[in-house]
Amino acid sequence: MTFQEQDSQKLLEIIKARRDVRGNRFVNTQVEKEKLELILEAAISAPSVGYSQPWKFIVIEDKNIKNEILENFETENNKAQEIFKNKELYAKLKLEGIKEAPVNIAVLYEPSGEEILGMTSMQKMGEYSVVCAIQNMWLMSRALNIGLGWVSILDEKKVLQTLDAPKNSQLIAYLCIGYVDKFYEESELKTLGWKDEKLLSECITYK
């Protein structure tokens, strides 16, 4: 398969338009089953070390589970607020959309228990493979004009208990997915002045 220049430009547009969506942007519209399946199909099309495909996806719509995950977040978020110097700005940030998003997806890493090609020296490659799947989900969601937010302020062990997750699995991401009222033109944290955007030249060293 050969792609054209316009294809690469469109891909770059999607990458640059990707946003981490919070709960104040989600609208009360269900995500169509076929579109959710496209997002998950993109996920399992990601590269994985040794073709191990070590990912597991738990799709959550149950309100009781969402409420328990939200309580988990609120506990951890209160702790986190004390860490940062800019507490006033932190308190104003909406950092999750657990209840507002119609679909939540927990993305797990499941070790196989056997030696994996490419992991004998760098054991974290399995988790990194799952992160590649998450990036694919983010980009496919954006291409479908569906928002996706990654909630990381959670107690991992408690999330796994809530989900009755398989033994030895690890939580890599807790994602909130749904249609939104708008996508920001720029990263929300960049707009709020939380961090400055790095230039490409700051990220590259030539040897």
Beta strands, then each sheet from edge to edge (+ up, - down):
strand 1: 55-60
strand 2: 103-109
strand 3: 147-151
strand 4: 170-178
sheet 1: 1+ 2- 4+ 3-
end
